[in-house]
Structure formats: structure tokens, C-alpha cells
């Protein structure tokens, strides 16, 4: 069971995110019927630690193993999506591909779960023109921090 609680006021969501950067490009994804992008990851399951959850999500969605480098940001994200208010706690980890994984296509592609999500490698220098959320990522990914940061984002 995922750590998601729905109330009349808002939805609380606990999410982990993988910041995967290769050759000046970052991997982003979106739902097929959506116009906004985010970094790949997913919801944490109850009784699952955040790193195990992130590894599980990348296996489920892309069939790749990852190495987790470090925690970049803890983000308290308040936003509205599909006319519902969300309060999301996100752990954003710097990651890299593990083992024999050689990377992905430069063109948009679907993961192993089918056509629910579209993935794409985007040059970091072009992120300011991409509808990527939370918005701080559009500039923050140009200078990934050395120390873990805590952000409160209200959109």
C-alpha cells in the first residue's frame, strides 16, 4: 500500500524521485494524457524505506537497476492537480544506472509498464522551456547541490 492519504481538504503523498543525468541530459517523464513533465520516481509503500522504493520504481517502470548517490533535496510541495489540492513530501536522490544498463533512446519512449508514461532525455540547458514540475527543477538541475537542501514549494 502506497503512502497516500486522501481527505476532503487535500491528498497527502510521499514520493521518491530519481535525478538521472547523463551527458548533460536529464531523464523526465509524463503521463500520456498530461502536458506537464516531472522527474521519474513514485510513491513509497508503507514499511518501505525511500531508497528501496526508488530502486523498486525504476525496476517496475523501466526495468533498470540504479545506484543511489545522495539525497539532493527534501521537498514539501503544495500544488493543485486535476482540481485537487496536494501536499507532497518528496525525497530527490541523485542516481546513476547500475550494471550493464547502457542508457536510453534520445527520442521519447515508453517504459515496460506500457504506454501509460512517456520518458524523454532533455538537455539541462533547455529545461527552462519545458513544463517541468516542481518548477524549481528547471534551474536547480543546472547546479546540483553538494549538500542536501530543504525546500517548501507552493504553486
HELIX and SHEET records of a PDB file:
HELIX    1   1 UNK A   50  UNK A   62  1                                  13    
HELIX    2   2 UNK A  124  UNK A  129  5                                   6    
HELIX    3   3 UNK A  137  UNK A  140  1                                   4    
SHEET    1   A 4 UNK A   4  UNK A   6  0                                        
SHEET    2   A 4 UNK A  11  UNK A  22 -1                                        
SHEET    3   A 4 UNK A  25  UNK A  31 -1                                        
SHEET    4   A 4 UNK A  38  UNK A  39 -1                                        
SHEET    1   B 3 UNK A   4  UNK A   6  0                                        
SHEET    2   B 3 UNK A  11  UNK A  22 -1                                        
SHEET    3   B 3 UNK A  41  UNK A  43 -1                                        
SHEET    1   C 5 UNK A   4  UNK A   6  0                                        
SHEET    2   C 5 UNK A  11  UNK A  22 -1                                        
SHEET    3   C 5 UNK A  84  UNK A  97  1                                        
SHEET    4   C 5 UNK A  66  UNK A  81 -1                                        
SHEET    5   C 5 UNK A 149  UNK A 154  1                                        
SHEET    1   D 5 UNK A   4  UNK A   6  0                                        
SHEET    2   D 5 UNK A  11  UNK A  22 -1                                        
SHEET    3   D 5 UNK A  25  UNK A  31 -1                                        
SHEET    4   D 5 UNK A 117  UNK A 123 -1                                        
SHEET    5   D 5 UNK A 109  UNK A 110 -1                                        
END                                                                             
